[in-house]
Amino acid sequence: MAFALQGFEEVKLVKPVGKIVMTFTGNAVRFNKATAQALGFPAFVRVLVNEKTKQIALAVTTSKANNAVKFSKTEEKQSASVSFKEKAVVEAVAQFFTLGEAPEGEVAYISVPGTYYPGDKAVIFDAEDATAGTMKRRGRKKASETESAE
């Protein structure tokens, strides 16, 4: 037997993950697709908060775990970000942020970059790193908005 490859380690082919971002809008908490990708597109996560350090974390879990929240579809089917509108999740995250006023037709938001911790299968978002902004409303326009645009 040849041992020419003894001592070599296989190069692990890891797809680069884009920037991990959580966006808070007051009535929803959204995690971009890169967050789902970093966590391995888990079906369920736990949402954790640390009031002392002002951090929010997502940790991969199973459907049987206490406080498991449905998160991602499979990699092939997860085409967009993941939004939580559950009151408990929104309120838990809201305690760390104050949304500014948004002009008519826009929505105020807070954007927070996250860090992936592979050993914990978790992503942590630090409220201290948050940036605020406004964006155009997405989705269907109200009848009054379409009439005034004509």
FIZA-530340 format. One line per field, with one value per residue (C-alpha): x, y, z; chain; residue in one letter. Coordinates in nm, 3 decimals. Example, Ala and Ser with C-alpha at 12.3 -4.5 7.8 and 13.67 -1.06 7.14 Angstrom:
<nodes>
east	[1.230_1.367]
north	[-0.450_-0.106]
up	[0.780_0.714]
chain	[A_A]
res	[A_S]
</nodes>
This chain:
<nodes>
east	[0.000_0.114_0.120_0.204_-0.097_-0.021_-0.037_-0.245_-0.579_-0.863_-0.947_-1.302_-1.507_-1.719_-1.933_-1.865_-2.155_-2.268_-2.306_-2.532_-2.795_-3.099_-3.348_-3.604_-3.904_-4.124_-4.372_-4.128_-3.776_-3.619_-3.305_-3.147_-3.083_-2.712_-2.821_-3.014_-2.718_-2.466_-2.684_-2.726_-3.088_-3.232_-3.605_-3.614_-3.420_-3.443_-3.438_-3.233_-3.172_-2.906_-3.029_-2.692_-2.488_-2.776_-2.741_-2.987_-2.895_-3.040_-2.944_-3.023_-3.261_-3.518_-3.895_-3.923_-3.723_-3.900_-3.957_-3.853_-3.955_-4.005_-3.721_-3.595_-3.699_-3.442_-3.152_-3.318_-3.648_-3.530_-3.527_-3.558_-3.512_-3.691_-3.934_-4.071_-4.391_-4.462_-4.541_-4.306_-4.008_-4.078_-4.116_-3.800_-3.596_-3.775_-3.638_-3.293_-3.396_-3.577_-3.712_-3.700_-3.978_-4.017_-4.144_-4.481_-4.466_-4.149_-4.070_-3.812_-3.579_-3.277_-3.014_-2.770_-2.479_-2.435_-2.148_-2.168_-2.031_-1.998_-1.921_-2.250_-2.446_-2.556_-2.554_-2.524_-2.637_-2.497_-2.738_-2.436_-2.353_-2.700_-2.760_-3.092_-3.253_-3.570_-3.679_-3.968_-4.267_-4.271_-4.569_-4.902_-4.983_-5.300_-5.574_-5.521_-5.151_-5.215_-5.480_-5.254_-4.971_-5.181]
north	[0.000_0.349_0.609_0.908_1.095_1.016_1.332_1.522_1.672_1.710_2.069_2.134_2.299_2.553_2.785_3.144_3.286_3.640_3.902_3.776_4.041_4.077_4.354_4.479_4.684_4.706_4.441_4.180_4.046_3.936_3.730_3.735_3.420_3.426_3.371_3.056_2.944_2.991_2.783_2.509_2.592_2.451_2.379_2.507_2.752_2.894_3.272_3.382_3.725_3.842_4.158_4.232_4.222_4.343_4.050_3.837_3.483_3.214_2.858_2.551_2.312_2.042_2.060_1.884_2.147_2.392_2.728_2.594_2.836_2.725_2.883_2.773_2.560_2.331_2.496_2.440_2.593_2.881_3.160_3.464_3.593_3.445_3.668_3.625_3.807_3.615_3.873_3.718_3.725_4.080_4.209_4.031_4.195_4.533_4.597_4.664_4.918_5.248_5.300_5.649_5.820_5.723_5.952_5.877_5.555_5.434_5.203_5.264_4.974_4.868_4.650_4.441_4.235_3.889_3.654_3.278_3.042_2.696_2.514_2.634_2.617_2.970_3.325_3.620_3.975_4.254_4.547_4.777_4.724_4.827_5.091_5.263_5.365_5.384_5.190_5.203_4.993_4.656_4.454_4.568_4.934_5.056_5.177_5.536_5.518_5.387_5.654_5.942_5.808_5.840]
up	[0.000_-0.081_0.193_-0.022_0.121_0.485_0.697_0.444_0.541_0.299_0.209_0.326_0.056_0.237_0.032_0.132_0.328_0.254_0.523_0.804_0.886_1.111_1.031_1.285_1.166_1.474_1.366_1.233_1.278_0.950_0.898_0.553_0.351_0.448_0.810_0.711_0.499_0.782_1.015_0.752_0.662_0.989_1.007_1.366_1.582_1.931_1.968_2.269_2.418_2.659_2.829_2.996_2.674_2.453_2.214_2.020_1.916_1.691_1.783_1.573_1.748_1.679_1.652_1.989_2.182_2.410_2.239_1.896_1.621_1.260_1.064_0.723_0.432_0.268_0.085_-0.253_-0.142_0.080_-0.177_0.046_0.398_0.700_0.893_1.244_1.329_1.652_1.919_2.177_1.938_1.817_2.175_2.294_2.016_2.043_2.393_2.244_1.978_1.928_1.579_1.433_1.244_0.878_0.601_0.439_0.239_0.411_0.703_0.977_1.041_1.243_1.075_1.279_1.141_1.291_1.367_1.312_1.579_1.417_1.744_1.891_1.563_1.646_1.511_1.749_1.673_1.891_1.936_1.984_1.613_1.491_1.226_1.167_0.841_0.637_0.331_0.089_0.190_0.020_-0.085_-0.220_-0.230_-0.067_-0.302_-0.187_-0.280_-0.633_-0.701_-0.591_-0.810_-1.128]
chain	[A_A_A_A_A_A_A_A_A_A_A_A_A_A_A_A_A_A_A_A_A_A_A_A_A_A_A_A_A_A_A_A_A_A_A_A_A_A_A_A_A_A_A_A_A_A_A_A_A_A_A_A_A_A_A_A_A_A_A_A_A_A_A_A_A_A_A_A_A_A_A_A_A_A_A_A_A_A_A_A_A_A_A_A_A_A_A_A_A_A_A_A_A_A_A_A_A_A_A_A_A_A_A_A_A_A_A_A_A_A_A_A_A_A_A_A_A_A_A_A_A_A_A_A_A_A_A_A_A_A_A_A_A_A_A_A_A_A_A_A_A_A_A_A_A_A_A_A_A_A]
res	[M_A_F_A_L_Q_G_F_E_E_V_K_L_V_K_P_V_G_K_I_V_M_T_F_T_G_N_A_V_R_F_N_K_A_T_A_Q_A_L_G_F_P_A_F_V_R_V_L_V_N_E_K_T_K_Q_I_A_L_A_V_T_T_S_K_A_N_N_A_V_K_F_S_K_T_E_E_K_Q_S_A_S_V_S_F_K_E_K_A_V_V_E_A_V_A_Q_F_F_T_L_G_E_A_P_E_G_E_V_A_Y_I_S_V_P_G_T_Y_Y_P_G_D_K_A_V_I_F_D_A_E_D_A_T_A_G_T_M_K_R_R_G_R_K_K_A_S_E_T_E_S_A_E]
</nodes>
